[in-house]
Amino acid sequence: MNKLLILRLWNYFRGYVIIKIEGLNLERFINMCIEKNIYLWDIQRKSYTTIEARVGIGGFKELRKVSRRCGCRISIATKNGYPFWAHKVKKRKMLLTGAFFSLLLIVVASSFIYSIDIVGNKRINEKAIIEALHEMGLKPGVNRYSISLRELESQLLTEFSDLAWVGIQLRGIYAKVEVVEKKLPPEIVDKETPCNVIAKKNGVIEQVIARNGDAVVKSGDIVTEGDILITGIVERDNLQSPIYVHAFGEIYARTYYDTIKSEFLTEIKKQKTGKKYSKKMISLGEIELTFRGGKIPFDNYITENRTKKLTIWRNTTLPVEIKIEDYYETIDIEKKLNVEEVKARMHQEAINELMAEIPLEGEIANTLIDFQQTGDLLQGKFTIEVIEDIAMQEKLDIEED
C-alpha cells in the first residue's frame, strides 16, 4: 500500500472539509497556517481573490483566528469523512434500522420460490409437468435451499418418457424448467395393414416405382404434400369389390429448397465520442428498481451492461443483483462495402442454411441464384433443386359395412 493511499485513508477516518478562502491577503493566510502547523492540502487558486483547500476538522477550528488577522473570509464547501457520516447515521437511526430490516427481508424473501416457468414443451401438457413438480416438492412457497435440482431433473425424466433432457435453474425467486422432448420416429405401418403412399412434401414427379398398389401419378405431374401417389385400394374389372393392400414403393420427385437474403451495401459503424451516462438498478428476480438514472442525454448511443452480485461471505451470494447500464454517445461512420464480397458472403450463408434442410439421401440437381439491387439494398434468392424420394405411408381408413 503506497503512502498516498495511506494518507487518504487517514484523512477520511479523521474527517476533513473543503473550504473556500476569499480575501486580498491569501499568501499571508497560507504562511500563517504554516507557522501555526495547520496542514492545508490540495490548494487550488480559483481567482485572484479566492482559493480552495482541504483541511482537517481540528485544523479548521484554528483557521477562524488566522482568517480574522488576515482579513479573509472562510466558508465550507463540502464536509467529508467518517465523523460526518457517523453523525448523519446517529441522527437517522430509524433510517438505518429500516435499511437493515429491509435487507434482511430481501434475504429471507429471496430464499423462497414464487413462480415456475416451463420452457421447451410442445407435445407434453405444461399443467402435467407443473403438477408433477408440485408432487416432487418444487412449488410456490418452497425454500430454494431445501430442494435438489439434480434429483428433480432425474425424477422428471423418469416420470415423462417423452422427455430427452431436463434442466432446472433458479433465478432469484423464479424457477425456470427447460425441457427437450424426444423426436418421434415416423410411424411405421405394419406390412399386413392396408395403406396408401402419399407425398410428404411438394414436388414434380421424376420417377414412379410402385412395388405394391396402383400408381396414380406419372413423371411430370406436380404434387403437393398429402397427395396420394400409390393407392392401396386396388380395383379391377374382374373383381366384384375393391381389394385393400399394403401399398409401398419409391416416388422420386424434383423438390425445391429456397431462401432469400438481403443486405445493405453501406455499413454504418458507431464510434464512441467519449461521453458516457450510467444507470443503476437493483434486480430481485424479474423485479427491477432503478435507484440512479433518468433520461438518456444522447440521441445516438450504444449500451454496455455490467452486473454485480452481492456476496455475504466467500462464495455465498444473495439472489440480488446490481445492474449497471452504461450509455456511450456515438457518431455514425458510413463505409461502402464491396458488392462481390457481399454476394459471396450471402451465397455461402444461404448454401449453409439450405444444406441443413436437404436430406442426406437427396441428390442435388441444380442451383439457381438471382441477385437484384435496389438502391443501396442487395437482395439474393437462392434455390437448390433436389431429386429425392417423397413417398410416405398412411393407413387406409376402411369403413366396415
N, C-alpha and C positions, 0 to 999 in steps of 0.2 A: 504494500500500500504506500503510495508516494506521499510526500509531505503536504502537497496541495490538497489532496483528498482528506487527510487527517485534519488540516486546518479548517476545511469547510464543515466537516462533521462537528468539530469543536465549537465553531461559531453557531451552528444550528442548535446544538443542545444548550448552549449558553444563552442564545437568543440575541437578535440584533435588529436594528431598524435602519431603513434607508431614509436619509434626511436630505432636505434641501436648505442650503445656506445662502441667504441673499444679503448683499451689502457691498460697500466700496473698499473695505479692508480685508479682503479674503486671504491674501498672503499672510497678513498678521495673524488672522484667525488660525490658520494652519500651523504657523510657527508656535503660537501659544499652546495649541493642543499637544505639540511635540514636547514642549517644556513641561507640561503637566502630565506627561505619559498617558495621554488619551489617544488610543490607537484608532486611526481612521484608515479605511482601505477602499479600493475601487473608486477613487476620487475622479470625478469627471466634470469638466467645465461645460456648462450649458450655455452661458452667455458671459459678457464682460462682468456682470454683477451677480452671477448665480453659479454655484457649483452643487454637485450631488455627491454624496458619500455614504459609506456604511459605517456604523459604529455599534459597539456592544451596549447592552442595557445599562451596565454600570457606568460606562463612559458617557452615555447620553445625559445622565443626571449632572455630570460635571460641566457639560457644554453650556448650560444656562449662564454660569458665571463668566465663561470666556466670551460668549456672544454679547453680553452686556458691556463688557470692557472694550470690545471691538466695534460695537455699534452694528452688529449683524442680527438678522432675524432668522430663526431656525423653525422649520416645520417638518413634521413626519409625513413621508410619502407612503411607506409600507412598513408593516410590522411582520417579522419573520422569526421562525424558530420554535423549538419545543415549548418554552414557557408560555408563549402566546396561544399555541394550540391547546395546551393543558388548561389554560384559563377559560378558553371557549368551551371546552368539554365540561368543566365544572359548572359553568352557567347553563349547560344544556344536558343535564343528567338524564332527563326523561327522553331526550332525543337519542342519546347513546344507548339507553336501556331498550328503547324501541327498536333501534337498529340491530342490537344483539338478538332480541327475541324474533325479529323478522328473519334474520339469517338462520336462526335455529329452526324456525317454522319452515323455511325453504328446504333445509337439510332433511327434516322429518318428512315433509310432504313429498319430496322428490324420491323418497325411498319406496313409494308405492306406485303400482301400475294403474293408470286410469283409462287407458284405451288400447285396443288391439286392432291392428290393421293387417289384413290378409292380401298378399300381392302374388300374382302369377297364376292363380287358379282360373280355369276355363270350364272344364267338364265337372269338376267337383264343386258342390254347392258350398258357398262361403259359410253359411249358417252351420252346416255339418262340421266344418273344421273348427269353428269357434266353440260349438258345444263340446267337441272332443277335448279342446284345450281347457275348457272350464272344468271338465271331469278330471283332467290331469293336474289341475292346480293353478293354471295360468288364467287369471280372470281379473277384472277390475277390482282394485282394493287390496290385492295381494302384495306382500312385501317382496320387492325385487331380489332381496338377498336370501329369500327362503326357497327359491326355485333354481333348478339346474337346467340350463338351456340345452345342454347336450343330451340329457335324458329325455327332455320333451321332444327334441328332434327325432330321436330314435323311436319313441313311442308313437309319434305321428306317422312315421314311415311304416311301422307295424300295423297301425290302425287302418291306413289307407293304402291299399296295394297299388293304386294307380299313381302314387307319388314316386318320383325318381330321386328327389332331393328336397331337403327342408333346411332352411336357415333362419334362426331367430335372433334378432338384435333388439337390445333395449336402448332406446334413445330418449333419455330424460324420463318422463312419466309415460312414454308410449312404447308399446312393444310392436315391432314390425316382424311379421311372419311371412317369409318369402318361400314359395313352393315352386317346384318344377314338376310338371306332370309327365308321365311316361308317354312316349309316342306309340299310338296303337298301330299295329301292322295292318295292312289291307286285309279285308275279310276274305278268307279262302272258302270257296264254295265246294262242298263235298262232290266228288265225281258222280255220285248217284242222284244228286239234286238237279232238277231241270233249271236251266238258266239261259239268259241272253248274254251276248258280248256287246258292251256299249263303249262309246268313246269317252275317255277320261279327260280329254281336252279338245279344243278346236283344231282343225287342220284340213289339208287337202289330201285325199287318198292317193297313195302311190302304188301300193300292192296289197292284195287281199288273199290271205291263206286261211280258208275255212276248214278246219280239221274235223269238226263235227257241227251239225246245224247248217242252215242255209244263209249264205251271204246276201245282204240286202243293199250293199253298196259296191261300187266298182271304182277303178282307177279314174281319177279326175273329179270325183264327187267332193263337194265341200260339206263337211260335217261340223257340228257343234257339240260341246260337252253334253253327254247324256243321250245322244242319238244311238239307236240300235244299229249295230254293224253286222252281227251274225245273230239270227233269231234261233231260239231253242224250240219254237213251235213249227214243226215240220208238217206241211200239208201236201198231199199227193192226190191225183185223180182216182187212184185205185184204193184210197183209204177212206173209210166211212167217217172217221173223226181224226182230228189232228193228233200227232204224237209229240209228246214233250220230252226233249232230250237235253243233255248237258252240253251246251254249245261251248266250243273253245276254238282258238286259232290265233293267228298273228295278223294285225292290221297295221301296216306301215303307212305313215302319213307325213306330209311336209308340214311342220309346225313352225311358228314364228315367235321369237323372243325379242322384244324391243324395249328400248329406254330412250328418254330424251334428256340431254344435258344442256345447261345454259351457263354462260359465264361472261362477265363484263370484261372488255379489253382494257379498261382503265382501272388500275388498282389504287385504292386510297389507303395510305398508311397514316396512322396517328402518331404524331411526335409530341412528347411532353414539353411544356413551356417552362416547367419548374415550379409552377404554382400548385398548391395542394390544399385540400379541405378534407376533414375527417369527421365521421360519425361513430358513436359508440353505443352499443346495445347490450343489454343483459338478456340471455336466452335461457328459458327453462322449458325444455321440450319444444313444442311448437309455439309457445308464448314468448313474445319478444317485447321488451320495454326499452325505448330509446331514452337515454339519460344525457346524451350530449349530441346535438345536431340541429339541423334546421334546413332551410332552403339551400340547395347547392348553388354556389355563386358563379358556376361556369355553364355556358351553353354547350360546349363541346368538351367531352372528358372521357376518360376510361376509369374503370373501377377495379381496385385490388382489395381482396378481403383477407383479413387475418383473424384467427381465433385463439383465445387463451382460455384454458381450463383452470378452475380453482382447485388447488391442491391443499388438502388438510395436513397430510403427513406422508412424506416419502412418495410412494406411488398411488396413494389413495386420493382420488379426485371426486369432487362434487359434480352432480349432473347439471351444473350451472356453467354457462359459457359466456365469456365477454367477447362479443363480435365487434371488430373494428373495420369499418369500410373507409378506404382511402380513395378520394376522388382527385385525379390529376388532370389539370387543364391541358388540352391538346390542340394542335392545329393539324388540318388535313393536308397531306402532301400527295399529289397525284403522280402516278407512274404508268406510262404506256407499256402494255405487255406485247410480246412477240406473238403474232397471230398463229404462226406454225407451231410454236411451242405450246400454246393453249390448245390447239386442235389435237396435238399428240397426247397431251395430258388427259383431255376429255375422252379421247378414244380408248386410252389404257384403262381409265376408270370405268367406262361403260363395258368393256370386254370383261374385266374382273367381276363386275356386278352380274352380267348375264351368264357367264360361265358357271357361277354358283347355282344358277337355276336349272341349267341343262343337265338331264340325267346322264350318267356315265356311259350308258349303252347307246346314247344318241349319236348320230353321225352328222357332223356339220357339213351342210351342202353349199352354203353361200353366206357372205357377209355384205350387208348394204350399209353405206354411210352417206348421209346427206347433211351438209352444213349450210346454214342460212345466217347472214349477218344483217342485222337491222340497227343502223347507227352504231352505238358502242356495244351492243349486245350480240354475242355469237351463240347460236343455238345449233345443236347437232342431234340428229336422230340416227340411232344405231340399231340395226336389225340383223339377227342371226337366224338363218333358215336351217332347220334340223330335220333329219329323217329319223323317226322313232316309232316304236310300237305303242299305239294309243289304246290297245284293247284292254278292257276291264270287265270282269264277270259280274252279273247282277242276277239274283234269284228271280225266278218267274213267280208271279202272283197268280196261282191257278185257283180258279173258283170251282168248288165242288158242287155237283148237282145234288 
